[in-house]
Amino acid sequence: MDYHHHDELKNLIVNTSALRTEVDKLLGAEHAQRLEKLDEIQAIVTLLLSRVNEFRGLSVAVAPDIQLTEQAVSVLRQFAHSGAEILFYASYGGGQFSLQPENGEPLTVTEPRFLKDDFAQLVALGLFSVEYNSQGDPLFGLTRNGMRYLQAIDSDNPATA
């Protein structure tokens, strides 16, 4: 850091014991484990940025197979616009399902067979929270991060806001 004149960063690390402890932990972790975690972080960031107009091209160039689907974003958007706190989902087999906010009309989807996958992504990214009712059906909630993410991607395109 001295060689590259990063004095402020060096002083911050040296003078902040909590930060120093965390950096020591990170450096003490196995190299392969650090790389694995960094790959996971890159995948999450790439996935999120794939929906932001300014970063879409870069995201696709870096990881063309990592995309948040149109359906996942549509479900996020419809749920947010419903104003509901809970989104109920149940699959009855044979393409039959229920996807409805607690206080409104059912949500529309284009690929019902991939709903579970889309919900898994939304939960893994922290855009939805999930709890289960007594029958084991998931009850989804919109998170603050979900709302912020939706606002960020919709600010690019006011027609969808």
PLY file of the C-alpha trace (Angstrom):
ply
format ascii 1.0
element vertex 161
property float x
property float y
property float z
element edge 160
property int vertex1
property int vertex2
end_header
0.00 0.00 0.00
2.93 2.31 0.66
4.28 1.67 -2.83
0.94 2.65 -4.45
0.40 5.61 -2.10
-2.75 4.24 -0.48
-1.90 5.90 2.83
-5.48 6.67 3.88
-6.58 3.07 3.39
-3.44 1.78 5.12
-4.01 4.07 8.11
-7.68 3.09 8.32
-6.77 -0.61 8.41
-3.92 -0.18 10.87
-5.85 2.11 13.20
-9.17 0.29 13.26
-8.86 -2.82 15.39
-12.18 -4.35 14.30
-11.30 -3.88 10.65
-7.80 -5.21 11.25
-9.23 -8.31 12.93
-11.58 -8.94 10.00
-8.80 -8.45 7.45
-6.61 -10.87 9.43
-9.46 -13.43 9.40
-9.91 -12.99 5.68
-6.20 -13.36 5.01
-6.02 -16.36 7.34
-8.81 -18.20 5.53
-7.91 -20.85 3.04
-7.23 -19.37 -0.40
-9.68 -21.69 -2.17
-12.41 -20.77 0.29
-11.84 -17.03 -0.28
-12.01 -17.53 -4.04
-15.23 -19.53 -3.72
-16.86 -16.78 -1.64
-15.70 -14.10 -4.08
-17.20 -16.12 -6.96
-20.50 -16.31 -5.08
-20.47 -12.54 -4.50
-19.65 -11.91 -8.16
-22.57 -14.10 -9.25
-24.99 -12.23 -6.98
-23.80 -8.79 -8.10
-23.88 -9.84 -11.75
-27.39 -11.21 -11.34
-28.65 -8.00 -9.77
-26.90 -5.75 -12.27
-28.31 -7.72 -15.20
-31.59 -5.82 -14.74
-30.09 -2.31 -14.54
-29.94 -0.78 -18.02
-26.53 0.85 -17.61
-24.95 -2.41 -16.46
-26.94 -5.00 -18.44
-24.43 -5.28 -21.29
-21.49 -5.60 -18.92
-23.34 -8.16 -16.83
-24.21 -10.29 -19.85
-20.63 -10.05 -21.14
-19.18 -11.15 -17.79
-21.67 -13.95 -17.09
-24.14 -14.62 -19.92
-25.73 -17.53 -18.04
-26.58 -15.50 -14.93
-29.77 -13.53 -15.37
-32.72 -12.64 -13.18
-35.69 -13.73 -15.30
-38.37 -11.41 -16.63
-40.90 -13.47 -14.70
-39.03 -13.05 -11.39
-38.87 -9.29 -11.89
-42.54 -9.22 -12.91
-43.59 -11.10 -9.76
-41.46 -8.74 -7.64
-43.00 -5.71 -9.33
-46.62 -6.96 -9.16
-46.25 -7.85 -5.50
-44.68 -4.50 -4.64
-47.43 -2.62 -6.48
-50.14 -4.65 -4.70
-49.24 -3.04 -1.38
-49.73 -6.41 0.35
-47.49 -7.71 3.12
-47.86 -11.41 2.26
-47.78 -13.25 -1.06
-49.27 -16.74 -0.97
-48.06 -19.44 -3.36
-49.30 -23.00 -3.66
-48.76 -25.51 -6.44
-51.51 -28.08 -6.96
-49.80 -30.00 -9.78
-50.73 -30.23 -13.43
-49.95 -26.57 -13.96
-52.51 -25.52 -11.36
-51.34 -23.03 -8.76
-52.35 -20.08 -6.65
-50.23 -16.92 -6.52
-52.04 -14.18 -4.71
-51.27 -11.28 -2.39
-53.24 -11.30 0.83
-55.38 -8.36 -0.23
-55.73 -8.45 -3.96
-56.00 -10.07 -7.32
-53.86 -13.06 -8.32
-50.53 -12.23 -9.94
-49.96 -13.14 -13.58
-47.03 -15.25 -14.73
-45.81 -16.47 -18.09
-43.92 -19.61 -17.06
-45.65 -21.24 -14.08
-43.40 -24.30 -14.16
-40.42 -22.09 -13.23
-42.10 -20.19 -10.38
-40.30 -22.22 -7.70
-36.97 -21.43 -9.32
-37.81 -17.72 -9.57
-38.90 -17.63 -5.92
-35.71 -19.42 -4.87
-33.66 -16.74 -6.66
-35.69 -13.88 -5.17
-35.24 -15.31 -1.66
-31.53 -16.11 -2.16
-30.90 -12.54 -3.29
-32.74 -11.13 -0.27
-35.46 -9.52 -2.40
-38.16 -11.70 -0.79
-38.37 -13.24 2.66
-40.12 -16.57 3.17
-42.04 -18.28 5.95
-44.28 -21.34 5.75
-47.89 -21.84 6.80
-49.15 -24.93 8.65
-49.68 -26.77 5.33
-46.06 -26.10 4.34
-46.93 -23.57 1.66
-44.55 -20.62 1.37
-45.65 -17.16 2.38
-43.42 -14.55 0.79
-42.77 -11.03 1.99
-41.19 -8.12 0.15
-37.94 -6.97 1.75
-36.55 -3.45 1.88
-33.82 -4.63 -0.48
-36.48 -5.92 -2.85
-38.16 -2.52 -2.90
-34.84 -0.69 -3.35
-33.85 -3.02 -6.17
-37.18 -2.52 -7.92
-36.88 1.26 -7.56
-33.38 1.12 -9.02
-34.36 -0.88 -12.08
-37.62 1.01 -12.60
-35.88 4.40 -12.41
-34.21 3.40 -15.69
-37.60 2.90 -17.30
-40.36 5.13 -15.85
-42.98 3.34 -17.95
-42.65 0.27 -15.67
-42.72 2.20 -12.40
0 1
1 2
2 3
3 4
4 5
5 6
6 7
7 8
8 9
9 10
10 11
11 12
12 13
13 14
14 15
15 16
16 17
17 18
18 19
19 20
20 21
21 22
22 23
23 24
24 25
25 26
26 27
27 28
28 29
29 30
30 31
31 32
32 33
33 34
34 35
35 36
36 37
37 38
38 39
39 40
40 41
41 42
42 43
43 44
44 45
45 46
46 47
47 48
48 49
49 50
50 51
51 52
52 53
53 54
54 55
55 56
56 57
57 58
58 59
59 60
60 61
61 62
62 63
63 64
64 65
65 66
66 67
67 68
68 69
69 70
70 71
71 72
72 73
73 74
74 75
75 76
76 77
77 78
78 79
79 80
80 81
81 82
82 83
83 84
84 85
85 86
86 87
87 88
88 89
89 90
90 91
91 92
92 93
93 94
94 95
95 96
96 97
97 98
98 99
99 100
100 101
101 102
102 103
103 104
104 105
105 106
106 107
107 108
108 109
109 110
110 111
111 112
112 113
113 114
114 115
115 116
116 117
117 118
118 119
119 120
120 121
121 122
122 123
123 124
124 125
125 126
126 127
127 128
128 129
129 130
130 131
131 132
132 133
133 134
134 135
135 136
136 137
137 138
138 139
139 140
140 141
141 142
142 143
143 144
144 145
145 146
146 147
147 148
148 149
149 150
150 151
151 152
152 153
153 154
154 155
155 156
156 157
157 158
158 159
159 160
